[in-house]
Amino acid sequence: TKQPSSSSSPSATAPAPSGSPQTRVNWKNKLQELMQKNRLAVPVYTSQRVSNGFQASVSIQLYDGARKSFRSEPRSSLKASEMSAAENAYRALQQNNSGISEESRARDFWDWHNSRLLPVPTFQYTVTQRYPSMRFEAEVTFNAGSDKAKGGVGSSKKQAEINAILAAIEQLKMLKIWDLS
């Protein structure tokens, strides 16, 4: 009889952070929850049979429409390969969570603004640096034109908009009219 080989590659499921060895993390669920929390589309899994098992990739769509894909190492089962791809995606997104949560907060701002039937916020841009790469600063006029907020510098107009929206949220919190956490 064959003994199970001890592989140096990480398993598709790992002990839960709680430390209980019987509890396993379902990375597909964790990734799905992260996407839902940030109001992003559901992950899309694809897989293929390779010489030593299965290899899966998971594709996620970000707010700007860009898609990111994360691939698993070959695994003995389809489920294990999908779990591995989901773990890779989850960990990468957690490392760069500031980008997701900033975009999520910006989306919350738009939802908050639209729910009050207020006029669409407007942005004015300033180019703060041209060389070696363009840098932008944005100012947003919101709350029916009664408030303005200027955000930090961003490497794109989109990032400058997000920075301005985050500044607007802070302003609304200070005025105690921001009702989202």
N, C-alpha and C positions, 0 to 999 in steps of 0.2 A: 504494500500500500504506500501511496505517496503521502509524505508529510507536507502540511502547508508551508510554503516558503515564506521566510520573513523578508519582505521587500523594503527597500529603503525609501520608496516613494510614499507620500502621504496617503492615508486612506480617504475614501470618498466622504465618509462621515467621521467625525472626530468627537472625542468626549466633549460634552457640553461644558461651557465655561463654569458651571456650578461645581464641577469637579467629580460628579457622580459618574463612574465608569460605565454604568448601565445605560445612562441617558446619552443618546446620540443627537447630534445637530443635523437637522434636515436642511441642507444648504439651499435646496430649491425653494422651500417655504420661506427661509430667511430672506432670500433674494426677492421673492414675490412680495413679501411684507415691506421691504425697503422701497421697492418700486411703487407700491400702492401708497405708502406714507408720503412719498414725494410726488405723487400724482403723475407717475410715468407709466407708459404702456407696459403690458405684461411681457416678460422675457420670452424669446422664441428660441427653442432648442432644435438643433439639427445634429444628426449623428451619422457615422459611417463605420462599417466594419473594416478593421485593419488586420494585419497579419497576426497580431498578438491580442486581439479582442475588439474593443470598440473605442472610438474616439468621438467625443461630442464637443459642440461649441454652443454657446448661448449668446444671442444677440439682443442688445437692449437699445432702445431709442431714447435719446436725451431731448431736452426741451427745444434745442435749436434744430431738431430733425436729424442730427447726426446719429449714426448707429455705431456702437462699439461692440466688438465680439471678443469673447474669451473662450479659449480652447482648453480641453482637458488633456492630460497625458493618457495614453492608451490604458484601458481598464478591462478587466475580464468580463464585465457585464455592462449592458446598456445603461442600467440604473446607476451604477457606480460611476460611469463616465459622465453622465449628466450631472450627478451630484458634484463631481470634481470640477466641472466647468462652472457650475453655479457658485461653488466655493471660491474659485479664482475671481469670478466677477464680483461677488460680494466683498471679498477682501480688498480688491482694487478700488471699488467704489467707496468703501469705508475709509481707505487711505486718502482719497480725494473727496471726502464727504463735504468739505466746505463748498465746493462747486455745486454739488447737488442741492445742499440745503440753501445756499444763496439763491439758486434758481427757484427752488420751492417757495422760499419766502417772497420772491418777486412775483411768482404766480399767485400767492395768497393776497398780495397787494392789489393785483389786477382784479381778482375776485371780489375783494372788499370794496374796491372803487366801483366796480360794475354793479354790485348788489345795492348800492345806494343811488343808482341811476345818475351818477355824476358825469359831467363831460369828460371825455377821454383826456388823460394826462398828456402833457406835451413836453418834449425834450429840446434843449438847446445844447449844442456841442461846442467844445473848444479844443483845438489841437494844441496840446501842451508840449509836444516834442515831435520833431520830424525825423531826426537822425539819431541813432541808426535805425530805429523803427518808430512808427507812428504811435503816439499815446494820446488818449482822449479823456476829457472830463465832461461829464454831463450834469445838467441841472434840470430837474423835473418840476413842472408846475402842476399841482394836483388839488384835490378837494375843492372843485368848482373854481379854481384859479386863486383861492385864498391863501394857499401855502406853496412854498418853494423849498427845495432841498438840493444841495450840491453834494455829489458823491466824490469818492476818491478817483484817482486816475486809473484808467484801464487800458489794456493793450488793444482793445477793439471797442467800437461804439456799443456793442451789446454788453460788454463787461462794464463800461462806463454807465450805461443805463441801469444795470443791476446795482452798482455801487450807489447811484443816486436814489434808487428805490429803497435800498437798505437804510440810507440816511433819512428818507421820508418816513419809513416805518418807525425809526427811533424818535423822530419828531412827533408822530402821532401817539406813540407810547407816552411821551412826556406830557402831551395834552390830554392824556387819558381817554382818547377816542379810538385807540386801536384795540379791537376786541378779539384778536387771534393771538395764540401763544406761539 
